[in-house]
Amino acid sequence: MNCRKLIATLLAVMLLVSGCSSKMSIEKIDKQAEQLLSENKYEELINLYEEAWNGGADKEALKTRIQDGYQAYANYLIANDGSPMDVLHKYDELGKRFPDLAEFSQNMLATVAEYAMNQLAEGSALNLASLYQQITKEFEDNAPLCAYMKNAYETSLRNIIAKDLNALIDAGLTVNLTSNQFEKTFEVIKQSDILLDLLFCEGLEGMPIAVQHNQYIVAADIRDTFPVIYYGEYTGENTRNGIGYQVVYSESGTQYINTITYAQFENDMVNGSFIEVASLNFGYPIRYTLNGQMKDNKYDGTCKLQAAANGSILNFELTFDDGYLVPLESGEDENGKYYVAATSNEGGSVTGIRYDQSMMDIQHGLFPEYMFPY
């Protein structure tokens, strides 16, 4: 009997000592952690927590401390010029070193990545795309993070385009359009960030991106690889309906094709009368004005063209059938078969608009194939 009492007493003492030891262990960890934090020794801090974790310390008590330690480490990295990637790698490390905190690790990865995206949304799409590609490459095995990043990237990209559109309005885009200052319109677009930023929007869901301006919208889109700006009436989800201006701007080196179309839109397509002003350069500058009718974005019937090139102003009539040019005649030379779409004998000499076979095969849709006197 006495022996049983002795054993029971010893067990009680052992349990009491064990409890005190655990409590003291956490207190000791906190004291060491406080010292390491004061010296910005974050790697040593994480090692301390890992050693305690694996050494049987109270894990529930450690979880909050580990999370706070990593957050303090992240703040330290940011304050000392650390990159978003440095912080992401630390939170990724957290989930691997402490599997019980994997959910917290995943949440912080998403939070930091989205924060970095939002910060870059104040800048250029180029920097945004660069960060997005870097993160998705580094963490390609993390499917939930990559899916989350895709949404964050696309949202930030749309915000950048909206910012660019507001900047265009402030720079005088709408005023220049409505006052027929078309060269100034092209210059405003050329000086903006939107042309470069739109390059990253091809295939982006939710296009076009639009901002409200008075009772109209100013919208941006990519159509057939061309940046397109629209200002005018609309219905529903930014669908062009009513009178509006469509601006297409494309420039590469000394070559450029810039057009402004003032037209009646129906269901997001030109349907009805239009006037198109274009400025282009493929070796020498040409400016032309084309007006007539369109049906579902295709030139239809007779259109009048006035072209200015090499100091001359020439007037033509062009005939279209369902978007295709109807040639007046055809011929063949050393370059192959060609078609003549219209002629003018103004100024005492005959000038024609000539196409080769490949150009005749292209259906005229959103933009015209451009006309070169010969």
C-alpha positions as a Markdown table, in Angstrom:
| # | Residue | x | y | z |
|---|---|---|---|---|
| 1 | Met | 0.0 | 0.0 | 0.0 |
| 2 | Asn | 2.8 | 2.4 | 1.0 |
| 3 | Cys | 4.5 | 1.5 | -2.3 |
| 4 | Arg | 1.5 | 2.4 | -4.3 |
| 5 | Lys | 1.2 | 5.8 | -2.5 |
| 6 | Leu | 4.8 | 6.4 | -3.2 |
| 7 | Ile | 4.4 | 5.7 | -6.9 |
| 8 | Ala | 1.3 | 7.9 | -7.1 |
| 9 | Thr | 3.2 | 10.8 | -5.4 |
| 10 | Leu | 6.1 | 10.5 | -7.7 |
| 11 | Leu | 3.9 | 10.6 | -10.8 |
| 12 | Ala | 2.1 | 13.7 | -9.5 |
| 13 | Val | 5.4 | 15.4 | -8.9 |
| 14 | Met | 6.6 | 14.4 | -12.4 |
| 15 | Leu | 3.5 | 15.8 | -14.0 |
| 16 | Leu | 3.8 | 19.0 | -12.1 |
| 17 | Val | 7.4 | 19.4 | -13.0 |
| 18 | Ser | 6.6 | 18.6 | -16.6 |
| 19 | Gly | 3.9 | 21.3 | -16.7 |
| 20 | Cys | 6.2 | 23.9 | -15.2 |
| 21 | Ser | 9.0 | 22.9 | -17.6 |
| 22 | Ser | 6.7 | 23.5 | -20.6 |
| 23 | Lys | 5.5 | 26.8 | -19.3 |
| 24 | Met | 9.1 | 27.9 | -18.6 |
| 25 | Ser | 10.1 | 26.8 | -22.1 |
| 26 | Ile | 7.7 | 29.2 | -23.7 |
| 27 | Glu | 8.8 | 32.0 | -21.4 |
| 28 | Lys | 12.4 | 31.3 | -22.3 |
| 29 | Ile | 11.6 | 31.2 | -26.0 |
| 30 | Asp | 9.8 | 34.6 | -25.7 |
| 31 | Lys | 12.8 | 36.1 | -23.9 |
| 32 | Gln | 15.3 | 34.9 | -26.5 |
| 33 | Ala | 12.9 | 36.0 | -29.3 |
| 34 | Glu | 12.6 | 39.5 | -27.9 |
| 35 | Gln | 16.4 | 39.8 | -27.8 |
| 36 | Leu | 16.8 | 38.5 | -31.4 |
| 37 | Leu | 14.0 | 40.9 | -32.7 |
| 38 | Ser | 15.7 | 43.8 | -31.1 |
| 39 | Glu | 18.9 | 42.9 | -33.1 |
| 40 | Asn | 17.0 | 42.2 | -36.3 |
| 41 | Lys | 18.3 | 38.7 | -36.3 |
| 42 | Tyr | 15.3 | 37.1 | -38.1 |
| 43 | Glu | 17.0 | 34.0 | -39.4 |
| 44 | Glu | 18.1 | 33.1 | -35.9 |
| 45 | Leu | 14.5 | 33.9 | -34.7 |
| 46 | Ile | 13.0 | 31.4 | -37.2 |
| 47 | Asn | 15.6 | 28.8 | -36.3 |
| 48 | Leu | 14.7 | 29.3 | -32.6 |
| 49 | Tyr | 11.1 | 28.7 | -33.3 |
| 50 | Glu | 11.8 | 25.6 | -35.5 |
| 51 | Glu | 14.0 | 24.1 | -32.8 |
| 52 | Ala | 11.3 | 24.7 | -30.2 |
| 53 | Trp | 8.7 | 23.3 | -32.5 |
| 54 | Asn | 10.6 | 20.1 | -33.2 |
| 55 | Gly | 11.7 | 19.9 | -29.5 |
| 56 | Gly | 8.2 | 19.3 | -28.2 |
| 57 | Ala | 7.2 | 22.9 | -27.1 |
| 58 | Asp | 3.6 | 23.9 | -27.0 |
| 59 | Lys | 2.8 | 24.1 | -30.8 |
| 60 | Glu | -0.5 | 26.0 | -30.3 |
| 61 | Ala | 1.4 | 28.7 | -28.4 |
| 62 | Leu | 4.2 | 28.7 | -31.0 |
| 63 | Lys | 1.9 | 29.1 | -34.0 |
| 64 | Thr | 1.0 | 32.8 | -33.3 |
| 65 | Arg | 4.6 | 33.5 | -32.5 |
| 66 | Ile | 5.9 | 32.0 | -35.7 |
| 67 | Gln | 3.3 | 33.9 | -37.8 |
| 68 | Asp | 4.2 | 37.2 | -36.1 |
| 69 | Gly | 7.9 | 36.4 | -36.6 |
| 70 | Tyr | 7.6 | 35.9 | -40.3 |
| 71 | Gln | 5.4 | 39.1 | -40.6 |
| 72 | Ala | 8.1 | 41.0 | -38.8 |
| 73 | Tyr | 10.7 | 39.5 | -41.1 |
| 74 | Ala | 8.6 | 40.6 | -44.1 |
| 75 | Asn | 8.2 | 44.1 | -42.8 |
| 76 | Tyr | 12.0 | 44.3 | -42.2 |
| 77 | Leu | 12.7 | 43.1 | -45.8 |
| 78 | Ile | 10.4 | 45.7 | -47.3 |
| 79 | Ala | 11.8 | 48.5 | -45.1 |
| 80 | Asn | 15.3 | 47.6 | -46.3 |
| 81 | Asp | 14.7 | 47.5 | -50.0 |
| 82 | Gly | 13.8 | 43.9 | -50.2 |
| 83 | Ser | 11.9 | 42.9 | -53.3 |
| 84 | Pro | 8.4 | 41.4 | -53.3 |
| 85 | Met | 10.0 | 38.2 | -54.5 |
| 86 | Asp | 12.2 | 38.2 | -51.3 |
| 87 | Val | 9.0 | 38.4 | -49.1 |
| 88 | Leu | 7.2 | 35.7 | -51.2 |
| 89 | His | 10.1 | 33.3 | -50.8 |
| 90 | Lys | 10.0 | 33.8 | -47.0 |
| 91 | Tyr | 6.3 | 33.0 | -46.8 |
| 92 | Asp | 6.8 | 30.0 | -49.1 |
| 93 | Glu | 9.5 | 28.9 | -46.8 |
| 94 | Leu | 7.2 | 29.2 | -43.8 |
| 95 | Gly | 4.8 | 26.6 | -45.3 |
| 96 | Lys | 7.6 | 24.2 | -45.9 |
| 97 | Arg | 9.3 | 24.5 | -42.5 |
| 98 | Phe | 6.0 | 24.5 | -40.6 |
| 99 | Pro | 3.5 | 22.3 | -42.5 |
| 100 | Asp | 0.8 | 23.0 | -39.8 |
| 101 | Leu | 0.9 | 26.7 | -41.0 |
| 102 | Ala | 0.6 | 25.9 | -44.7 |
| 103 | Glu | -2.8 | 27.7 | -44.9 |
| 104 | Phe | -1.4 | 30.8 | -43.3 |
| 105 | Ser | 1.6 | 30.6 | -45.7 |
| 106 | Gln | -0.7 | 30.4 | -48.7 |
| 107 | Asn | -2.9 | 33.3 | -47.6 |
| 108 | Met | 0.2 | 35.5 | -47.0 |
| 109 | Leu | 1.6 | 34.6 | -50.4 |
| 110 | Ala | -1.6 | 35.7 | -52.1 |
| 111 | Thr | -1.8 | 38.9 | -50.0 |
| 112 | Val | 1.8 | 39.9 | -50.7 |
| 113 | Ala | 1.5 | 39.1 | -54.4 |
| 114 | Glu | -1.8 | 41.1 | -54.8 |
| 115 | Tyr | -0.3 | 44.1 | -52.8 |
| 116 | Ala | 2.7 | 44.1 | -55.2 |
| 117 | Met | 0.4 | 44.0 | -58.2 |
| 118 | Asn | -1.7 | 46.9 | -56.8 |
| 119 | Gln | 1.5 | 49.0 | -56.2 |
| 120 | Leu | 2.6 | 48.4 | -59.8 |
| 121 | Ala | -0.9 | 49.3 | -61.1 |
| 122 | Glu | 0.1 | 52.9 | -60.5 |
| 123 | Gly | 2.9 | 52.4 | -63.1 |
| 124 | Ser | 3.3 | 50.6 | -66.4 |
| 125 | Ala | 1.9 | 47.4 | -67.7 |
| 126 | Leu | 5.4 | 46.4 | -68.7 |
| 127 | Asn | 6.6 | 46.3 | -65.0 |
| 128 | Leu | 3.3 | 44.6 | -64.0 |
| 129 | Ala | 3.7 | 41.9 | -66.6 |
| 130 | Ser | 7.3 | 41.4 | -65.7 |
| 131 | Leu | 6.4 | 40.8 | -62.0 |
| 132 | Tyr | 3.5 | 38.6 | -62.9 |
| 133 | Gln | 5.7 | 36.4 | -65.2 |
| 134 | Gln | 8.4 | 36.2 | -62.5 |
| 135 | Ile | 6.0 | 35.1 | -59.7 |
| 136 | Thr | 4.2 | 32.6 | -61.8 |
| 137 | Lys | 7.5 | 31.1 | -63.0 |
| 138 | Glu | 9.0 | 30.9 | -59.5 |
| 139 | Phe | 5.8 | 29.4 | -58.1 |
| 140 | Glu | 4.6 | 27.4 | -61.1 |
| 141 | Asp | 4.0 | 24.4 | -58.9 |
| 142 | Asn | 1.6 | 26.4 | -56.7 |
| 143 | Ala | -1.6 | 26.2 | -58.7 |
| 144 | Pro | -3.8 | 28.1 | -56.2 |
| 145 | Leu | -1.4 | 31.0 | -56.1 |
| 146 | Cys | -1.0 | 31.1 | -59.9 |
| 147 | Ala | -4.8 | 31.1 | -60.4 |
| 148 | Tyr | -5.1 | 33.9 | -57.8 |
| 149 | Met | -2.2 | 35.8 | -59.4 |
| 150 | Lys | -3.9 | 35.6 | -62.9 |
| 151 | Asn | -7.0 | 37.3 | -61.5 |
| 152 | Ala | -4.9 | 40.0 | -59.6 |
| 153 | Tyr | -2.8 | 40.6 | -62.7 |
| 154 | Glu | -5.8 | 41.1 | -65.0 |
| 155 | Thr | -7.5 | 43.4 | -62.5 |
| 156 | Ser | -4.4 | 45.5 | -62.2 |
| 157 | Leu | -3.9 | 45.6 | -65.9 |
| 158 | Arg | -7.5 | 46.9 | -66.4 |
| 159 | Asn | -6.8 | 49.6 | -63.8 |
| 160 | Ile | -3.7 | 50.7 | -65.6 |
| 161 | Ile | -5.7 | 51.1 | -68.9 |
| 162 | Ala | -8.4 | 53.0 | -67.1 |
| 163 | Lys | -5.7 | 55.3 | -65.7 |
| 164 | Asp | -4.3 | 55.8 | -69.2 |
| 165 | Leu | -7.7 | 56.7 | -70.6 |
| 166 | Asn | -8.3 | 59.3 | -67.9 |
| 167 | Ala | -4.9 | 60.7 | -68.7 |
| 168 | Leu | -5.8 | 60.9 | -72.4 |
| 169 | Ile | -9.0 | 62.9 | -71.5 |
| 170 | Asp | -6.9 | 65.3 | -69.4 |
| 171 | Ala | -4.5 | 65.7 | -72.3 |
| 172 | Gly | -7.3 | 66.8 | -74.6 |
| 173 | Leu | -8.3 | 63.7 | -76.5 |
| 174 | Thr | -12.0 | 64.3 | -76.5 |
| 175 | Val | -11.7 | 68.1 | -77.1 |
| 176 | Asn | -9.4 | 67.5 | -80.1 |
| 177 | Leu | -11.7 | 64.9 | -81.6 |
| 178 | Thr | -14.9 | 67.0 | -81.4 |
| 179 | Ser | -13.1 | 70.0 | -82.8 |
| 180 | Asn | -11.7 | 68.0 | -85.8 |
| 181 | Gln | -8.1 | 68.5 | -84.6 |
| 182 | Phe | -7.1 | 65.1 | -85.8 |
| 183 | Glu | -3.3 | 65.6 | -85.9 |
| 184 | Lys | -3.4 | 66.8 | -82.4 |
| 185 | Thr | -5.4 | 63.8 | -81.5 |
| 186 | Phe | -2.8 | 61.5 | -82.9 |
| 187 | Glu | -0.1 | 63.4 | -81.0 |
| 188 | Val | -1.9 | 63.1 | -77.7 |
| 189 | Ile | -2.1 | 59.3 | -78.2 |
| 190 | Lys | 1.5 | 59.1 | -79.3 |
| 191 | Gln | 2.7 | 60.8 | -76.2 |
| 192 | Ser | 0.6 | 58.7 | -73.8 |
| 193 | Asp | 1.4 | 55.3 | -72.1 |
| 194 | Ile | -1.6 | 53.6 | -73.5 |
| 195 | Leu | -0.1 | 52.3 | -76.7 |
| 196 | Leu | 2.6 | 50.3 | -74.8 |
| 197 | Asp | 0.2 | 49.2 | -72.1 |
| 198 | Leu | -2.4 | 47.9 | -74.5 |
| 199 | Leu | 0.1 | 45.5 | -76.0 |
| 200 | Phe | -0.3 | 43.4 | -72.9 |
| 201 | Cys | -4.1 | 43.4 | -73.2 |
| 202 | Glu | -4.5 | 41.1 | -76.2 |
| 203 | Gly | -6.8 | 38.3 | -75.2 |
| 204 | Leu | -7.6 | 39.9 | -71.9 |
| 205 | Glu | -11.1 | 39.2 | -70.7 |
| 206 | Gly | -13.4 | 42.2 | -70.1 |
| 207 | Met | -12.3 | 44.2 | -73.1 |
| 208 | Pro | -12.9 | 46.9 | -74.1 |
| 209 | Ile | -11.9 | 48.8 | -71.0 |
| 210 | Ala | -13.9 | 52.0 | -70.6 |
| 211 | Val | -14.2 | 55.1 | -68.4 |
| 212 | Gln | -17.1 | 57.5 | -68.2 |
| 213 | His | -16.8 | 61.0 | -69.7 |
| 214 | Asn | -19.9 | 63.1 | -69.3 |
| 215 | Gln | -22.7 | 61.0 | -70.9 |
| 216 | Tyr | -20.2 | 59.1 | -73.2 |
| 217 | Ile | -17.4 | 56.6 | -72.7 |
| 218 | Val | -13.8 | 56.6 | -73.7 |
| 219 | Ala | -12.8 | 53.0 | -74.3 |
| 220 | Ala | -9.6 | 51.1 | -75.3 |
| 221 | Asp | -9.4 | 47.8 | -77.1 |
| 222 | Ile | -7.1 | 45.6 | -79.2 |
| 223 | Arg | -8.6 | 44.7 | -82.6 |
| 224 | Asp | -6.6 | 42.6 | -85.1 |
| 225 | Thr | -3.4 | 43.5 | -83.1 |
| 226 | Phe | -4.2 | 47.3 | -83.6 |
| 227 | Pro | -4.8 | 49.6 | -80.5 |
| 228 | Val | -8.2 | 51.1 | -80.8 |
| 229 | Ile | -9.6 | 54.1 | -78.9 |
| 230 | Tyr | -13.3 | 54.9 | -78.9 |
| 231 | Tyr | -15.2 | 58.0 | -77.8 |
| 232 | Gly | -18.9 | 58.3 | -78.1 |
| 233 | Glu | -22.3 | 56.8 | -77.3 |
| 234 | Tyr | -22.8 | 53.4 | -75.9 |
| 235 | Thr | -25.3 | 51.0 | -74.3 |
| 236 | Gly | -25.0 | 48.1 | -71.9 |
| 237 | Glu | -21.6 | 46.8 | -71.1 |
| 238 | Asn | -19.6 | 49.3 | -73.2 |
| 239 | Thr | -21.2 | 48.3 | -76.5 |
| 240 | Arg | -20.8 | 51.0 | -79.1 |
| 241 | Asn | -24.2 | 52.2 | -80.1 |
| 242 | Gly | -24.9 | 55.6 | -81.6 |
| 243 | Ile | -22.5 | 58.3 | -82.9 |
| 244 | Gly | -18.8 | 57.9 | -82.0 |
| 245 | Tyr | -15.2 | 58.4 | -82.9 |
| 246 | Gln | -12.9 | 55.4 | -83.4 |
| 247 | Val | -9.2 | 56.1 | -83.4 |
| 248 | Val | -6.7 | 53.5 | -84.7 |
| 249 | Tyr | -3.0 | 54.3 | -84.0 |
| 250 | Ser | -0.1 | 52.1 | -85.3 |
| 251 | Glu | 3.5 | 53.2 | -85.7 |
| 252 | Ser | 6.7 | 51.4 | -86.3 |
| 253 | Gly | 9.8 | 53.4 | -86.9 |
| 254 | Thr | 9.1 | 55.9 | -89.7 |
| 255 | Gln | 6.1 | 53.9 | -90.9 |
| 256 | Tyr | 2.7 | 54.6 | -89.5 |
| 257 | Ile | -1.1 | 54.0 | -90.1 |
| 258 | Asn | -3.3 | 56.3 | -88.1 |
| 259 | Thr | -7.1 | 56.6 | -88.7 |
| 260 | Ile | -10.0 | 58.4 | -87.1 |
| 261 | Thr | -13.5 | 57.2 | -88.1 |
| 262 | Tyr | -16.6 | 59.3 | -87.2 |
| 263 | Ala | -19.6 | 57.0 | -87.7 |
| 264 | Gln | -22.9 | 55.6 | -86.7 |
| 265 | Phe | -22.4 | 52.5 | -84.6 |
| 266 | Glu | -24.9 | 49.7 | -84.1 |
| 267 | Asn | -24.2 | 46.6 | -81.9 |
| 268 | Asp | -20.5 | 47.5 | -81.7 |
| 269 | Met | -20.1 | 47.8 | -85.5 |
| 270 | Val | -20.2 | 50.7 | -88.0 |
| 271 | Asn | -23.6 | 50.5 | -89.7 |
| 272 | Gly | -24.6 | 53.6 | -91.7 |
| 273 | Ser | -22.7 | 56.7 | -92.8 |
| 274 | Phe | -19.1 | 57.3 | -91.9 |
| 275 | Ile | -16.2 | 59.7 | -92.5 |
| 276 | Glu | -12.7 | 58.4 | -92.1 |
| 277 | Val | -9.6 | 60.5 | -91.9 |
| 278 | Ala | -6.2 | 58.8 | -92.2 |
| 279 | Ser | -2.6 | 59.7 | -92.0 |
| 280 | Leu | -0.1 | 57.1 | -93.2 |
| 281 | Asn | 3.5 | 56.7 | -94.3 |
| 282 | Phe | 5.1 | 53.8 | -96.2 |
| 283 | Gly | 7.9 | 55.7 | -97.8 |
| 284 | Tyr | 6.1 | 59.0 | -98.2 |
| 285 | Pro | 3.3 | 60.6 | -96.3 |
| 286 | Ile | -0.3 | 60.3 | -97.5 |
| 287 | Arg | -3.4 | 61.8 | -95.9 |
| 288 | Tyr | -6.9 | 60.9 | -97.1 |
| 289 | Thr | -10.5 | 61.3 | -96.3 |
| 290 | Leu | -13.0 | 58.6 | -97.1 |
| 291 | Asn | -16.7 | 58.8 | -96.7 |
| 292 | Gly | -19.7 | 56.7 | -97.6 |
| 293 | Gln | -21.6 | 53.8 | -96.1 |
| 294 | Met | -20.6 | 50.7 | -94.0 |
| 295 | Lys | -22.6 | 47.6 | -93.3 |
| 296 | Asp | -21.5 | 45.5 | -90.3 |
| 297 | Asn | -18.0 | 47.2 | -90.4 |
| 298 | Lys | -17.6 | 46.6 | -94.1 |
| 299 | Tyr | -17.4 | 49.3 | -96.8 |
| 300 | Asp | -20.6 | 49.1 | -98.9 |
| 301 | Gly | -21.4 | 50.7 | -102.2 |
| 302 | Thr | -19.8 | 53.9 | -103.5 |
| 303 | Cys | -17.3 | 55.7 | -101.3 |
| 304 | Lys | -15.7 | 59.0 | -102.0 |
| 305 | Leu | -12.0 | 59.4 | -101.4 |
| 306 | Gln | -9.8 | 62.5 | -101.3 |
| 307 | Ala | -6.1 | 61.8 | -101.1 |
| 308 | Ala | -3.3 | 64.2 | -100.5 |
| 309 | Ala | 0.2 | 63.1 | -101.5 |
| 310 | Asn | 3.3 | 64.6 | -103.0 |
| 311 | Gly | 1.8 | 68.1 | -103.0 |
| 312 | Ser | -1.3 | 67.0 | -105.0 |
| 313 | Ile | -4.9 | 66.5 | -103.9 |
| 314 | Leu | -6.8 | 63.9 | -105.9 |
| 315 | Asn | -10.5 | 62.8 | -105.8 |
| 316 | Phe | -11.6 | 59.2 | -106.4 |
| 317 | Glu | -14.7 | 57.1 | -106.3 |
| 318 | Leu | -14.4 | 53.6 | -105.0 |
| 319 | Thr | -17.0 | 50.8 | -105.2 |
| 320 | Phe | -17.2 | 48.1 | -102.6 |
| 321 | Asp | -19.2 | 44.9 | -102.6 |
| 322 | Asp | -19.6 | 43.4 | -99.1 |
| 323 | Gly | -16.3 | 44.9 | -98.1 |
| 324 | Tyr | -14.4 | 43.9 | -101.2 |
| 325 | Leu | -13.1 | 46.5 | -103.7 |
| 326 | Val | -14.6 | 46.2 | -107.1 |
| 327 | Pro | -11.8 | 46.8 | -109.6 |
| 328 | Leu | -12.3 | 48.9 | -112.8 |
| 329 | Glu | -9.7 | 46.9 | -114.7 |
| 330 | Ser | -6.8 | 44.5 | -114.2 |
| 331 | Gly | -3.5 | 43.9 | -115.8 |
| 332 | Glu | -0.1 | 42.2 | -115.4 |
| 333 | Asp | 3.4 | 43.4 | -115.2 |
| 334 | Glu | 6.8 | 42.1 | -114.0 |
| 335 | Asn | 5.5 | 42.1 | -110.4 |
| 336 | Gly | 2.5 | 39.9 | -111.3 |
| 337 | Lys | -1.2 | 40.6 | -111.6 |
| 338 | Tyr | -2.6 | 43.9 | -110.4 |
| 339 | Tyr | -6.0 | 45.6 | -110.2 |
| 340 | Val | -7.0 | 49.3 | -110.7 |
| 341 | Ala | -9.7 | 50.3 | -108.3 |
| 342 | Ala | -10.2 | 53.9 | -109.3 |
| 343 | Thr | -8.6 | 56.6 | -111.5 |
| 344 | Ser | -8.5 | 60.4 | -111.5 |
| 345 | Asn | -7.4 | 62.7 | -114.3 |
| 346 | Glu | -7.2 | 65.8 | -112.2 |
| 347 | Gly | -4.2 | 68.0 | -112.9 |
| 348 | Gly | -3.8 | 66.9 | -116.5 |
| 349 | Ser | -2.5 | 63.4 | -115.7 |
| 350 | Val | -4.1 | 60.1 | -114.9 |
| 351 | Thr | -3.5 | 58.7 | -111.4 |
| 352 | Gly | -4.8 | 55.4 | -110.3 |
| 353 | Ile | -5.3 | 53.4 | -107.1 |
| 354 | Arg | -3.6 | 50.1 | -107.7 |
| 355 | Tyr | -3.7 | 46.8 | -105.8 |
| 356 | Asp | -1.8 | 43.6 | -106.2 |
| 357 | Gln | -3.5 | 40.2 | -105.9 |
| 358 | Ser | -2.9 | 39.7 | -102.2 |
| 359 | Met | -4.5 | 43.0 | -101.3 |
| 360 | Met | -7.6 | 42.3 | -103.4 |
| 361 | Asp | -8.1 | 39.1 | -101.6 |
| 362 | Ile | -8.3 | 40.9 | -98.2 |
| 363 | Gln | -11.9 | 41.7 | -97.1 |
| 364 | His | -12.3 | 45.2 | -95.9 |
| 365 | Gly | -13.5 | 45.1 | -92.4 |
| 366 | Leu | -12.6 | 47.2 | -89.3 |
| 367 | Phe | -9.9 | 49.1 | -91.2 |
| 368 | Pro | -9.4 | 49.8 | -94.9 |
| 369 | Glu | -6.6 | 48.5 | -97.0 |
| 370 | Tyr | -4.7 | 51.6 | -97.7 |
| 371 | Met | -4.6 | 53.3 | -101.1 |
| 372 | Phe | -1.4 | 54.3 | -102.9 |
| 373 | Pro | -1.5 | 56.5 | -106.1 |
| 374 | Tyr | 0.7 | 55.1 | -108.8 |
